[in-house]
Amino acid sequence: MTKKLFAVMLLSLTLAACEPATTENNSNTNSNAKPPATSTPAPAAPSPETSAALKPQVKAGDKVKIMVKGSPVDATVVSVDEKSGKVTVKVQGEKEEKTIAITDIVKQ
């Protein structure tokens, strides 16, 4: 019984010694560290003015540039889905259409 009690006590002390120390008394911490900032709740939905400014305004038939394999390529807008933020474009010289994010296009 005494051996079991001693083993449990030794185990608990070992675990307590392995726990990280608090940062208040740690001499290895950065002295320029800032205290944690209180977080403010983010707005539930961005305002329409903000999101409209970030997305290029395009419509079917507009000439745009998209990135294909790291280089800009001319394309024509086939359709726009504002709800999902996707644009279907037809790249010049290709037969198939591509659907890309509306933020990935540059209006010419």
VOLUMKE-759858 format. One record per atom (N, C-alpha, C): atom name; residue in one letter; x, y, z. Coordinates in Angstrom, 1 decimal, always signed. Layout:
N
a,r,u,v,w
CA,a,X,Y,Z
...
***
This chain:
108
a,r,u,v,w
N,m,+0.8,-1.2,+0.0
CA,m,+0.0,+0.0,+0.0
C,m,+0.9,+1.3,+0.0
N,t,+1.9,+1.2,+0.8
CA,t,+2.8,+2.4,+0.9
C,t,+3.5,+2.6,-0.4
N,k,+3.9,+1.5,-1.1
CA,k,+4.5,+1.6,-2.4
C,k,+3.6,+2.3,-3.4
N,k,+2.4,+1.9,-3.4
CA,k,+1.4,+2.5,-4.4
C,k,+1.2,+4.0,-4.1
N,l,+1.1,+4.3,-2.8
CA,l,+1.0,+5.7,-2.5
C,l,+2.2,+6.5,-2.9
N,f,+3.4,+6.0,-2.6
CA,f,+4.6,+6.6,-3.0
C,f,+4.7,+6.8,-4.5
N,a,+4.3,+5.8,-5.2
CA,a,+4.4,+5.8,-6.7
C,a,+3.4,+6.9,-7.3
N,v,+2.2,+7.0,-6.7
CA,v,+1.2,+8.0,-7.2
C,v,+1.8,+9.4,-6.8
N,m,+2.3,+9.6,-5.7
CA,m,+2.8,+10.9,-5.3
C,m,+4.0,+11.2,-6.2
N,l,+4.9,+10.3,-6.5
CA,l,+6.0,+10.6,-7.4
C,l,+5.6,+10.9,-8.8
N,l,+4.5,+10.2,-9.3
CA,l,+4.0,+10.4,-10.6
C,l,+3.4,+11.8,-10.7
N,s,+2.6,+12.2,-9.6
CA,s,+2.0,+13.5,-9.7
C,s,+3.0,+14.7,-9.6
N,l,+4.1,+14.5,-8.8
CA,l,+5.1,+15.5,-8.8
C,l,+5.9,+15.6,-10.1
N,t,+6.1,+14.5,-10.8
CA,t,+6.7,+14.4,-12.1
C,t,+5.9,+15.2,-13.1
N,l,+4.6,+14.9,-13.1
CA,l,+3.7,+15.6,-14.0
C,l,+3.6,+17.1,-13.8
N,a,+3.6,+17.5,-12.5
CA,a,+3.6,+18.9,-12.1
C,a,+4.9,+19.6,-12.6
N,a,+6.0,+18.9,-12.5
CA,a,+7.3,+19.5,-12.9
C,a,+7.4,+19.7,-14.4
N,c,+6.6,+18.8,-15.2
CA,c,+6.7,+18.9,-16.6
C,c,+5.8,+19.9,-17.2
N,e,+4.8,+20.5,-16.4
CA,e,+3.9,+21.5,-16.9
C,e,+4.7,+22.8,-17.2
N,p,+4.3,+23.5,-18.2
CA,p,+5.0,+24.8,-18.5
C,p,+4.7,+25.8,-17.4
N,a,+5.7,+26.5,-17.1
CA,a,+5.6,+27.6,-16.1
C,a,+4.8,+28.8,-16.7
N,t,+4.3,+29.6,-15.8
CA,t,+3.5,+30.7,-16.2
C,t,+4.5,+31.7,-16.8
N,t,+4.0,+32.6,-17.7
CA,t,+4.9,+33.5,-18.4
C,t,+5.3,+34.7,-17.5
N,e,+4.6,+34.9,-16.4
CA,e,+4.9,+36.0,-15.5
C,e,+6.3,+36.0,-15.0
N,n,+6.8,+34.8,-14.6
CA,n,+8.1,+34.7,-14.0
C,n,+9.2,+34.1,-14.9
N,n,+8.9,+33.9,-16.1
CA,n,+9.8,+33.3,-17.0
C,n,+10.8,+34.3,-17.6
N,s,+12.1,+34.1,-17.3
CA,s,+13.1,+35.1,-17.7
C,s,+13.4,+35.0,-19.2
N,n,+12.9,+33.9,-19.9
CA,n,+13.2,+33.7,-21.3
C,n,+12.2,+34.4,-22.2
N,t,+11.2,+35.0,-21.7
CA,t,+10.2,+35.7,-22.5
C,t,+10.7,+37.0,-23.1
N,n,+10.1,+37.4,-24.2
CA,n,+10.5,+38.7,-24.8
C,n,+10.0,+39.8,-24.0
N,s,+10.9,+40.7,-23.7
CA,s,+10.5,+41.9,-22.8
C,s,+9.6,+42.9,-23.5
N,n,+9.6,+42.8,-24.9
CA,n,+8.8,+43.7,-25.6
C,n,+7.4,+43.1,-25.9
N,a,+7.1,+42.0,-25.3
CA,a,+5.8,+41.3,-25.6
C,a,+4.7,+42.1,-25.1
N,k,+3.7,+42.2,-25.9
CA,k,+2.5,+43.0,-25.6
C,k,+1.5,+42.1,-24.8
N,p,+0.7,+42.7,-23.9
CA,p,-0.3,+41.9,-23.3
C,p,-1.4,+41.5,-24.3
N,p,-2.1,+40.4,-24.1
CA,p,-3.1,+40.0,-25.0
C,p,-4.2,+41.1,-25.1
N,a,-4.5,+41.4,-26.4
CA,a,-5.5,+42.5,-26.6
C,a,-6.9,+41.9,-26.5
N,t,-7.8,+42.7,-26.0
CA,t,-9.1,+42.3,-25.9
C,t,-9.7,+42.3,-27.3
N,s,-10.4,+41.2,-27.6
CA,s,-10.9,+41.1,-29.0
C,s,-12.3,+41.8,-29.1
N,t,-12.5,+42.5,-30.2
CA,t,-13.8,+43.1,-30.4
C,t,-14.5,+42.2,-31.4
N,p,-15.8,+42.0,-31.2
CA,p,-16.6,+41.2,-32.2
C,p,-16.6,+41.7,-33.6
N,a,-16.3,+40.8,-34.5
CA,a,-16.3,+41.2,-35.9
C,a,-17.8,+41.4,-36.4
N,p,-18.0,+42.3,-37.4
CA,p,-19.4,+42.5,-37.9
C,p,-19.8,+41.2,-38.5
N,a,-21.1,+40.9,-38.4
CA,a,-21.7,+39.7,-38.9
C,a,-21.5,+39.6,-40.4
N,a,-21.8,+40.6,-41.1
CA,a,-21.6,+40.6,-42.6
C,a,-21.0,+41.9,-43.0
N,p,-20.1,+41.9,-44.0
CA,p,-19.5,+43.1,-44.5
C,p,-20.5,+44.0,-45.2
N,s,-20.3,+45.3,-45.1
CA,s,-21.3,+46.2,-45.7
C,s,-21.2,+46.1,-47.2
N,p,-22.3,+46.3,-47.9
CA,p,-22.3,+46.2,-49.4
C,p,-21.3,+47.1,-50.1
N,e,-21.0,+48.2,-49.5
CA,e,-20.1,+49.2,-50.1
C,e,-18.7,+48.6,-50.1
N,t,-18.3,+47.9,-49.0
CA,t,-17.0,+47.4,-48.9
C,t,-16.8,+46.2,-49.8
N,s,-17.7,+45.3,-49.9
CA,s,-17.6,+44.1,-50.7
C,s,-17.7,+44.5,-52.2
N,a,-18.4,+45.5,-52.5
CA,a,-18.5,+45.9,-53.9
C,a,-17.2,+46.6,-54.4
N,a,-16.5,+47.2,-53.5
CA,a,-15.3,+47.9,-53.8
C,a,-14.2,+46.8,-54.1
N,l,-14.3,+45.7,-53.5
CA,l,-13.2,+44.7,-53.6
C,l,-13.4,+43.8,-54.9
N,k,-14.7,+43.7,-55.3
CA,k,-15.0,+42.8,-56.5
C,k,-15.1,+43.7,-57.8
N,p,-14.4,+43.2,-58.8
CA,p,-14.6,+44.0,-60.1
C,p,-16.0,+43.8,-60.6
N,q,-16.5,+44.9,-61.1
CA,q,-17.9,+44.9,-61.6
C,q,-17.8,+44.5,-63.1
N,v,-18.2,+43.3,-63.4
CA,v,-18.2,+42.8,-64.8
C,v,-19.6,+42.2,-65.2
N,k,-19.8,+42.2,-66.5
CA,k,-21.0,+41.6,-67.0
C,k,-20.7,+40.7,-68.2
N,a,-21.6,+39.9,-68.6
CA,a,-21.4,+39.0,-69.8
C,a,-20.9,+39.9,-71.0
N,g,-19.9,+39.4,-71.6
CA,g,-19.3,+40.1,-72.8
C,g,-18.1,+41.0,-72.5
N,d,-17.9,+41.3,-71.3
CA,d,-16.7,+42.1,-70.9
C,d,-15.4,+41.4,-71.2
N,k,-14.4,+42.1,-71.7
CA,k,-13.1,+41.6,-71.9
C,k,-12.3,+41.7,-70.6
N,v,-11.7,+40.6,-70.1
CA,v,-11.0,+40.6,-68.9
C,v,-9.6,+39.9,-69.1
N,k,-8.8,+39.9,-68.0
CA,k,-7.5,+39.2,-68.0
C,k,-7.6,+38.3,-66.8
N,i,-7.2,+37.0,-67.0
CA,i,-7.1,+36.1,-65.9
C,i,-5.7,+35.5,-65.9
N,m,-5.3,+34.8,-64.8
CA,m,-4.0,+34.2,-64.7
C,m,-4.2,+32.7,-65.0
N,v,-3.4,+32.3,-66.0
CA,v,-3.4,+30.9,-66.4
C,v,-1.9,+30.4,-66.4
N,k,-1.6,+29.5,-65.5
CA,k,-0.2,+29.0,-65.3
C,k,+0.8,+30.1,-65.1
N,g,+0.4,+31.1,-64.3
CA,g,+1.3,+32.2,-63.9
C,g,+1.4,+33.3,-64.9
N,s,+0.7,+33.3,-66.0
CA,s,+0.8,+34.4,-66.9
C,s,-0.6,+34.9,-67.3
N,p,-0.7,+36.3,-67.5
CA,p,-2.1,+36.8,-67.8
C,p,-2.5,+36.5,-69.2
N,v,-3.8,+36.1,-69.3
CA,v,-4.4,+35.7,-70.6
C,v,-5.7,+36.5,-70.8
N,d,-5.9,+36.9,-72.0
CA,d,-7.2,+37.6,-72.4
C,d,-8.3,+36.6,-72.3
N,a,-9.5,+37.0,-71.8
CA,a,-10.7,+36.2,-71.8
C,a,-11.9,+37.0,-71.9
N,t,-13.0,+36.4,-72.2
CA,t,-14.3,+37.1,-72.3
C,t,-15.3,+36.5,-71.3
N,v,-16.0,+37.4,-70.6
CA,v,-16.9,+36.9,-69.6
C,v,-18.2,+36.3,-70.3
N,v,-18.5,+35.1,-69.8
CA,v,-19.7,+34.4,-70.4
C,v,-20.9,+34.6,-69.5
N,s,-20.6,+34.4,-68.1
CA,s,-21.7,+34.7,-67.2
C,s,-21.1,+35.0,-65.8
N,v,-21.9,+35.7,-65.0
CA,v,-21.5,+36.1,-63.7
C,v,-22.5,+35.6,-62.6
N,d,-22.0,+35.0,-61.6
CA,d,-22.8,+34.6,-60.5
C,d,-22.4,+35.4,-59.2
N,e,-23.1,+36.5,-59.0
CA,e,-22.7,+37.4,-57.9
C,e,-22.9,+36.7,-56.5
N,k,-23.9,+35.8,-56.4
CA,k,-24.2,+35.1,-55.2
C,k,-23.0,+34.3,-54.7
N,s,-22.5,+33.5,-55.6
CA,s,-21.4,+32.6,-55.2
C,s,-20.0,+33.3,-55.5
N,g,-20.0,+34.4,-56.1
CA,g,-18.7,+35.1,-56.4
C,g,-17.9,+34.4,-57.5
N,k,-18.5,+33.8,-58.4
CA,k,-17.8,+33.1,-59.5
C,k,-18.2,+33.7,-60.9
N,v,-17.2,+33.6,-61.8
CA,v,-17.4,+34.1,-63.1
C,v,-17.0,+33.0,-64.1
N,t,-17.8,+32.8,-65.1
CA,t,-17.5,+31.9,-66.2
C,t,-16.9,+32.7,-67.3
N,v,-15.7,+32.3,-67.8
CA,v,-15.0,+33.0,-68.8
C,v,-14.6,+32.0,-69.9
N,k,-14.5,+32.6,-71.1
CA,k,-13.9,+31.8,-72.3
C,k,-12.6,+32.4,-72.6
N,v,-11.6,+31.6,-72.5
CA,v,-10.2,+32.1,-72.8
C,v,-10.0,+32.0,-74.3
N,q,-9.4,+33.1,-74.8
CA,q,-9.1,+33.2,-76.3
C,q,-8.2,+32.0,-76.7
N,g,-8.5,+31.3,-77.7
CA,g,-7.7,+30.2,-78.2
C,g,-8.0,+28.9,-77.6
N,e,-9.0,+28.8,-76.6
CA,e,-9.4,+27.6,-76.0
C,e,-10.9,+27.3,-76.3
N,k,-11.3,+26.1,-76.4
CA,k,-12.6,+25.7,-76.7
C,k,-13.5,+25.7,-75.4
N,e,-13.0,+25.3,-74.3
CA,e,-13.8,+25.1,-73.1
C,e,-13.8,+26.4,-72.3
N,e,-14.8,+26.5,-71.5
CA,e,-15.0,+27.7,-70.6
C,e,-14.5,+27.3,-69.2
N,k,-14.0,+28.3,-68.5
CA,k,-13.5,+28.2,-67.1
C,k,-14.3,+29.0,-66.1
N,t,-14.5,+28.4,-64.9
CA,t,-15.2,+29.1,-63.9
C,t,-14.2,+29.5,-62.8
N,i,-14.0,+30.8,-62.5
CA,i,-13.0,+31.2,-61.6
C,i,-13.7,+32.2,-60.6
N,a,-13.0,+32.5,-59.5
CA,a,-13.5,+33.5,-58.6
C,a,-13.5,+34.9,-59.2
N,i,-14.5,+35.7,-58.8
CA,i,-14.6,+37.0,-59.4
C,i,-13.5,+37.9,-59.0
N,t,-12.8,+37.6,-57.9
CA,t,-11.7,+38.4,-57.4
C,t,-10.4,+38.1,-58.2
N,d,-10.4,+37.0,-59.0
CA,d,-9.2,+36.6,-59.7
C,d,-9.2,+37.2,-61.1
N,i,-10.1,+38.1,-61.4
CA,i,-10.1,+38.7,-62.8
C,i,-9.7,+40.1,-62.7
N,v,-9.2,+40.6,-63.8
CA,v,-8.9,+42.1,-63.9
C,v,-9.6,+42.6,-65.1
N,k,-10.4,+43.6,-64.9
CA,k,-11.2,+44.1,-66.0
C,k,-10.3,+45.0,-66.9
N,q,-10.4,+44.9,-68.2
CA,q,-9.6,+45.7,-69.1
C,q,-10.2,+47.0,-69.3
***
